[in-house]
């Protein structure tokens, strides 16, 4: 199996875990993807620009974040290998992006046009089911994130992050982790020192 086939197989396995799709149905989507490399600091989506693409992460780490007029950055989520990324809200509304998606490390992605992907929904019930379950999963992720930010302490949020991503401190700089938790880097240092 060559690298291209291995890449498509990785995407297929991830999609299949979300919602099973027969291999012959899946084959129709392979032509939609192109491989793209991002270097550290490159944008996949820039706030204010109209997004048209979503991506699957083969390697590297990205961050999805909001940037205020005052220059404050609020990290919404991180994308790791095996994750899909794209500003789904903005893709659906076809409005300028409300967030940035930017590489924290060098990345390799499979990128596809969202409009082309949506056309598959009318071709087979398996695609429509995948779209529904994917949207449900995003809703659950968003609701969980809101709950954590509104109801849990910074220390509890940090514990949950480490539980779900034990390797995050090797992959993501501390100031990005602090931003994701909604605290300052100094507060994160205090929490980490207390744990030791």
C-alpha positions in Angstrom: 0.0 0.0 0.0 1.5 3.4 -1.0 1.4 6.5 1.1 -1.6 7.9 -0.7 -3.6 4.7 -0.1 -2.5 4.7 3.6 -3.7 8.3 4.0 -7.1 7.6 2.5 -7.3 4.5 4.7 -6.7 6.7 7.8 -9.5 9.0 6.9 -11.8 6.1 6.1 -11.1 4.4 9.4 -11.8 7.6 11.3 -15.1 8.2 9.4 -16.1 4.6 9.9 -15.8 5.1 13.7 -18.1 8.1 13.5 -20.7 6.3 11.2 -20.1 3.2 9.2 -19.8 3.7 5.4 -19.4 0.9 2.9 -16.0 1.0 1.2 -17.6 1.3 -2.3 -19.6 4.4 -1.1 -16.5 5.9 0.5 -14.5 5.6 -2.7 -16.6 8.5 -4.2 -15.1 10.9 -1.7 -11.4 10.2 -2.2 -11.2 12.5 -5.2 -12.4 15.4 -3.1 -9.3 15.5 -1.0 -5.9 17.1 -1.8 -2.8 16.9 0.4 -1.7 20.2 1.9 1.3 20.9 4.2 1.2 23.8 6.6 4.3 25.2 8.4 4.3 26.5 11.9 2.2 29.6 12.0 0.4 29.0 8.7 -3.4 29.5 8.6 -5.9 26.9 7.4 -8.7 29.4 7.9 -8.3 33.1 8.7 -10.9 35.0 10.8 -12.9 37.4 8.5 -12.3 35.4 5.3 -15.0 33.2 4.0 -14.1 29.5 4.5 -14.8 26.9 1.9 -12.7 23.9 3.1 -12.4 21.5 5.9 -9.5 19.2 6.6 -8.4 15.9 8.2 -5.2 16.1 10.2 -2.5 13.5 9.3 0.3 15.0 11.4 0.9 18.1 13.5 -1.3 20.2 15.8 -3.5 23.1 15.0 -5.5 25.5 17.2 -8.9 27.0 16.6 -9.2 30.4 18.2 -11.0 33.7 18.3 -9.1 37.0 18.2 -10.8 40.1 19.6 -10.5 43.6 18.4 -8.2 44.3 21.4 -5.9 41.5 20.2 -6.9 39.0 22.9 -6.8 35.3 21.8 -9.3 32.7 23.1 -8.6 29.1 22.1 -11.7 27.1 21.3 -10.0 23.8 20.6 -6.9 21.9 19.4 -6.8 19.6 16.4 -4.5 16.5 16.6 -3.7 13.7 14.1 -6.9 11.8 13.4 -9.1 14.9 13.9 -11.3 16.8 11.4 -11.0 20.5 11.4 -12.9 23.4 9.8 -15.1 26.2 11.0 -18.3 24.2 10.7 -20.6 27.1 11.8 -19.1 29.4 9.1 -19.1 26.7 6.5 -22.8 26.1 7.0 -23.8 29.8 7.1 -21.4 30.7 4.2 -20.4 33.8 6.2 -16.9 35.2 6.9 -15.1 33.0 9.5 -15.6 33.9 13.1 -12.3 32.0 14.1 -8.8 31.3 13.0 -7.4 27.8 12.5 -3.6 27.9 12.6 -0.7 25.5 12.8 1.1 25.2 16.1 3.5 22.8 14.5 4.3 21.7 10.9 1.2 19.8 9.7 0.1 17.5 6.9 -3.6 17.7 6.0 -6.1 16.3 3.6 -8.2 19.2 2.5 -11.6 19.1 0.7 -14.2 21.7 -0.4 -17.2 21.6 1.9 -19.7 22.3 -0.9 -18.5 19.2 -2.9 -18.6 17.1 0.2 -22.2 18.2 1.0 -23.3 17.0 -2.5 -22.6 13.4 -1.3 -25.4 13.7 1.3 -28.0 13.3 -1.4 -26.2 10.4 -3.1 -26.4 7.8 -0.3 -28.1 7.5 3.1 -24.7 6.6 4.6 -23.4 10.2 3.9 -26.5 11.8 5.2 -26.1 9.7 8.4 -22.5 10.7 8.7 -23.3 14.4 8.4 -26.0 14.1 11.1 -23.8 12.2 13.6 -20.9 14.5 12.9 -23.1 17.6 13.6 -24.4 15.9 16.8 -20.8 15.2 18.0 -19.8 18.8 17.4 -22.9 19.9 19.4 -21.9 17.6 22.3 -18.3 18.9 22.2 -19.5 22.5 22.3 -21.9 21.9 25.1 -19.2 20.1 27.1 -16.8 22.9 26.6 -19.4 25.5 27.7 -20.1 23.5 30.8 -16.5 23.2 31.7 -15.9 27.0 31.2 -19.0 28.0 33.2 -19.2 25.4 35.9 -15.7 24.0 36.7 -12.7 25.6 38.3 -9.5 26.1 36.3 -7.9 23.2 38.1 -10.8 20.9 37.3 -10.6 22.0 33.6 -6.9 21.3 33.6 -7.5 17.8 35.1 -10.1 17.0 32.4 -7.7 18.2 29.7 -4.9 16.0 31.0 -7.3 13.1 31.3 -8.4 13.4 27.7 -4.9 14.3 26.3 -2.2 13.1 28.6 0.5 14.1 26.0 -0.8 17.7 25.6 2.1 19.3 27.4 4.6 17.7 25.1 2.6 18.9 22.0 1.3 22.3 22.9 3.0 25.4 24.4 1.9 26.3 28.0 0.6 29.7 27.0 -1.8 28.0 24.5 -2.9 25.5 27.1 -3.6 28.5 29.5 -5.6 30.3 26.8 -7.7 27.1 26.2 -8.4 26.9 29.9 -9.4 30.5 30.1 -6.6 31.5 32.5 -3.2 33.3 32.4 0.1 31.4 32.0 1.0 32.5 35.5 -2.2 30.8 36.9 -1.4 27.7 35.0 2.1 27.6 36.4 0.6 27.9 39.9 -1.7 25.0 39.2 1.1 22.9 37.9 3.4 23.7 40.8 0.6 22.8 43.3 0.2 19.4 41.6 3.9 18.7 42.1 
